[in-house]
């Protein structure tokens, strides 16, 4: 498989872990050190212990909707790669930055940042002035 | 200067261009190729022409508030580096991911992703049931 295919497979593994609520799979997606995450609306979380604790909370939340990925764009950067994709969560769309590092065990996630895309509203009719 | 110092200087140059509304300086901050941006609430923009056009719109907007950076965390990754920081814009706080590449001309921005941090609300009093 090409680097691009392997990076896309690592990206898919992240979202598969989310959809299955599979915490051990989520642990395996992430690199061992120097990892960071910015969840939608959250501030930065640093370090494997705190990053994985945040995923434990999210995956344990019975109201968490599945997170699906689409429109993946891959940028290869030597030993690093970023995937920029659309996440669909409960009818909403988010833009995601996923940064991967090629380790001895394969491509591992080192940074994730996701944020809601504000959808354009349909063109509004001007409010009629009553006076 | 260390790599860390140079990366922080490149990050500072990005925000300085914003505060001054300095479009040529903003052009100089970005790498020549394979650049991408996710502005707050926006979908992904790819390629130097479209990325810079988005900054032209933002910098030309007379209502654009200055964007200030604080709490920079630097992660060096060989020829790449990411800076994770807080942006303060008009009283609101955003979390930013800034990805840099070491080029022959120095560290240049290749990806920017910023998203609002939802501040925790003060603890609410439960609404009293009237029936």
Interface residues (C-beta under 8 A of the other chain):
Chain A: X34 X36 X38 X40 X41 X42 X43 X44 X46 X73 X75 X77 X78 X79 X80 X82 X84 X86 X93 X95 X97 X99 X101 X110 X111 X113 X114 X115 X116 X117 X118
Chain B: X34 X36 X38 X40 X41 X42 X43 X44 X46 X73 X75 X77 X78 X79 X80 X82 X84 X86 X93 X95 X97 X99 X101 X110 X111 X113 X114 X115 X116 X117 X118
